[in-house]
Amino acid sequence: MDKTKVVLVVLVVLVSVSFVAILSSGEEVDSPIRIDGNEEFASLAEERGWQGDGSAGDPWVIEGEVIDGREHGYGVYIGNVTDHFVVRGSHVHNATGRIDPYFENTGIYIYNSENGTIVDNFVVDNVWHGIYIVESHNINVSSNRIEGNLLRETVDQGVNLVNSDNITVYDNQIGWHDGTGVGIDGSDYFEVVGNWFEENSFGVYIESSSYNEVHNNVFLRNGWGVYIEKMDENEEEEYIRSEFNRIHHNDFVRNGHPAWDSYGIEGENQWDNGEAGNYWSDYRRLYPDAEEDDGIWDNPYHILGTGVEDRSVDRYPVVEPMIYEEEDADEPAGTHPVWWTVFGLIALMILLRAAFWVRAKLGVKVER
């Protein structure tokens, strides 16, 4: 069993054990939380014993909830709230069973709200979105474990930002999503910093979003690391473009495809900060003749995209990982992670064929 499978099996066991522990301990499973407006927040806070300090002026803290969203379609829904609030230290899982405009099978759903903090929560096994932020402002998502469902096929997103701005996604562990770790659609002035993205189809997916920054993250074994989507020809160009985004000081380690920028140099997305760029585990394989100069490779790293001559580039790719500490970061020269599987299958077929040939030559009957 390879390392990835071992990690997945262990994680499944740990998650299962945590659920069993919760149920066997007699800890009460709380009902889903639905809040629409400041007055309803205040009323429900009094009813459920939530305390301040969420701050400005001591508003609300939702803390320590254990919520199973099965058949409700959500765990926590906060809409139309302008008071400061915090959702902290809660376990929100299994949002399934309903698809409607308000809930969409989401663990924590923030709609048309501002001044919120979502911190230190365990958000897992929600079918569509772990944390969904729509038409909201000044929201901080930090230090959460946001994991996809390992036991069934889902179309889930870890954190999805739609038509929002001034959002910070900081220091989260986001992994095992069939969809996207962090998806950004029509959202400007966000910051994705210090997160660990592992085994997602896309680590960060940016569409119709500009003036955003993705830095100091680890992208490990994702299908795509960072993906910047090209505008839809059927939409207005000024609305749909993704440009002036900055991606730097990230470690891209053994992803199927590290990055994609549909716009190339035309979109003016910047893959370094003018002094240092990102670590790319496939760099030595792609540029075997490059030389190191004070921790920076002397040959730019070209980002995949729709063009060839006008691709975006990381002008200052760094030689060593900045965050990822394992020794096996660099990919072996001349290979790509996908090819190891292909080579293995070919080798297995050759060995089986050889075994049948040898047995036939020795006169041994081969039963199938």
Secondary structure, DSSP 4 states (H G I P E B T S, - for coil): --HHHHHHHHHHHHHHHHHHHHHHTTPPPBPPEEEESHHHHHHHHHHHT-B--SSSSS-EEEES-EEEEETTSEEEEEES--S-EEEES-EEEEEES--STTTSSEEEEEES-EEEEEES-EEE--SSEEEEEES-EEEEEES-EEE--SSS----EEEEEES-EEEEEES-EEE--SSEEEEEES-BS-EEES-EEES-SEEEEEES--S-EEES-EEES-SEEEEEPPPPTTS-HHHH---S-EEES-EEES-SEEEEETTGGGGT-BSS-SS---EETTHHHH-TT--EETTEESSPEEPB-S-STT--EESS-BSS-SS---TT-SPPTT--HHHHHHHHHHHHHHHHHHHHHHHHHTTPPPP-
